[in-house]
Structures are given as structure tokens and as C-alpha cells.
Amino acid sequence: MVHWTDKERSTVRAVWEKLDIDQIGPEALARVLIVYPWTERYFGGFGDMFTATAVLNNSKVAAQGKVVLKALDRAVKNMDNIKGTYAALSRMHYEKLNVDPDNFRLLADCITITVACKLKGDLSPQTQATWQKFLSVVVEAMGSQYS
């Protein structure tokens, strides 16, 4: 179990409150698909994703990006039990979707980059460290059913 200080909790909430799920989610998922093109194999039913422009304009990618960020909201609201909060989701990604768990880390990195692009100076190194601690706990929780 991760220990969160009051400052860390408030920092994660402060970052989260500044984010627009409908913007950050699609941008972060598109970034994963463009930067790490092998991740496209998990989205076979999404149609044309052969170019960066196609990925950026793909409505299914945008919709799934929103789903991802809405799921992240659950972690923000349940910081004391992120592993339990994501147990079923982790199991689904392992048993049904067969997602390589390293992709959760890639997505977390792309979420951080997208957040940094939006928040710019509001994402100080200290704030980023806390945000990345939070995302690393989410990544660990998403991989928890794999072992």
C-alpha cells in the first residue's frame, strides 16, 4: 500500500481539476498510438490508423481516450485503494484483451507529457514528481492481475 501525504493528495487533486478529460484523454491515447505504433494491435476495430493524421482524427480513438481518463478519475477518488479499484479492470485487460502490461506505463508517460503540454509552468518538477508517483501506482494496479 502506498502512503500519501496530505500535500500529495492535494497536488494530485489540483492537477486533476485542471484537466479536461475530453481533451487530454484523446490526445494522450493518440500520442501512444503514434509514438508506439505496435500498440495499435489492441485497437483492430478502430479503422484507419496508418498515419498520425488518421489517428488524430479517429473518433474511436478519441472516445476510448475519454474512457481511459474517466477510469483515471476513479483512482483520483480512491487513492487509498487504487489496486482494489482497478482489480476487475486489470483482470479484463489480462484475461480478455491480452494487453501487454508494459503498455500501461507507456500510456502513463503519454498522459504525463500531454498534461505537461497543457499545464506548462503549472506542472513544476515537484508537482510532476507527485503526479508521476500517482500514475505509477495506477500502472502497478493495472498490472496487478498479471502475476
Secondary structure, 3 states (H helix, E strand, C coil): CCCCCHHHHHHHHHHHHCCCHHHHHHHHHHHHHHHCHHHHHHHHHHCCCCCHHHHHCCHHHHHHHHHHHHHHHHHHHCHHHHHHHCHHHHHHHHHCCCCCCHHHHHHHHHHHHHHHHHHHHHCCHHHHHHHHHHHHHHHHHHCHHHC
